[in-house]
Amino acid sequence: MTQAGSKTLTRDDIKDAVHAKLGLSKAESGQLVEWVFSEISNTLIAGEEVKISRFGTFSVHEKKERKGRNPKTGEEVPIAARRVVTFRASPNLKKEVERGGRG
């Protein structure tokens, strides 16, 4: 996969890894990865949490409308209410990242 600071992991990288590890065809690997992302997206759109054991939790939070400030002019501007996705890493993932992936 990737090394710290070397590059960004892409969808295609994940598809290639699934292909290499599971021996599925490239088309099947692509379909599998797209299905997983679709399930995660649809669950978040529905306002539900996605918990992936030993990885972390994705959740949707409602942010209320608030006042912001244009940094150039100092003028107050309204910031609309919106839904945002957050990720909370599991303790296992935090430990792995801290160790640099060394088991």
C-alpha positions in Angstrom: 0.0 0.0 0.0 1.3 3.5 0.7 4.1 4.7 2.9 3.8 7.9 5.0 4.1 10.9 2.8 4.6 8.9 -0.4 1.2 9.2 -2.1 -2.6 9.1 -1.8 -4.4 5.7 -1.7 -7.1 5.8 -4.5 -10.1 3.7 -5.3 -8.1 2.1 -8.1 -5.3 1.2 -5.6 -7.9 -0.5 -3.4 -9.4 -2.4 -6.4 -5.9 -3.5 -7.4 -5.1 -4.7 -3.9 -8.4 -6.7 -3.8 -7.5 -8.2 -7.2 -4.0 -9.2 -6.0 -5.0 -10.5 -2.5 -8.2 -12.4 -3.4 -7.5 -13.4 -7.0 -10.8 -12.1 -8.3 -10.8 -10.7 -11.8 -10.2 -7.0 -12.1 -13.9 -6.4 -13.0 -15.1 -8.4 -10.0 -12.6 -6.6 -7.7 -13.9 -3.3 -9.0 -17.5 -4.3 -8.5 -16.8 -5.5 -4.9 -15.0 -2.2 -4.0 -17.7 -0.1 -5.5 -20.4 -2.1 -3.7 -18.7 -1.6 -0.4 -18.4 2.2 -0.9 -22.0 2.4 -2.1 -23.2 0.6 1.1 -21.2 2.9 3.3 -22.4 6.0 1.4 -26.1 4.9 1.4 -25.9 4.2 5.2 -24.5 7.6 5.9 -27.0 9.3 3.6 -29.8 7.6 5.6 -28.2 9.3 8.8 -26.9 6.0 10.3 -23.5 5.3 11.6 -21.0 2.9 9.9 -18.9 1.0 12.4 -16.0 -1.0 11.0 -14.5 -3.3 13.6 -10.8 -2.5 14.5 -10.9 0.5 12.0 -13.3 3.2 13.1 -16.7 4.8 13.0 -18.2 7.1 10.3 -21.1 9.2 11.5 -23.3 12.1 10.2 -23.7 15.2 12.3 -26.1 18.1 11.8 -24.5 21.5 12.0 -26.8 24.4 12.8 -26.8 27.7 10.8 -24.3 30.1 12.3 -22.6 33.4 11.6 -19.2 33.4 10.1 -16.8 36.2 9.1 -15.2 36.9 5.7 -11.4 36.9 6.6 -10.6 39.5 4.0 -13.3 42.0 4.7 -14.3 41.1 8.3 -17.9 41.2 7.1 -20.3 38.8 8.9 -21.8 36.2 6.6 -24.4 33.5 7.4 -23.1 29.9 7.2 -26.0 27.6 6.2 -27.0 24.5 8.3 -25.5 21.4 6.8 -24.8 17.7 7.4 -21.2 16.7 7.8 -19.5 13.3 7.9 -17.0 12.6 10.7 -14.6 9.7 11.3 -13.5 8.5 14.7 -10.6 6.0 14.5 -10.7 2.9 16.7 -8.2 2.4 19.4 -6.7 -0.4 17.4 -6.2 1.8 14.3 -4.7 4.6 16.5 -2.2 2.1 18.0 -1.2 0.8 14.5 -0.7 4.3 13.1 1.4 5.2 16.2 3.6 2.2 15.7 3.9 2.9 12.0 2.1 -0.4 11.1 4.8 -2.5 12.7 3.0 -5.5 14.3 
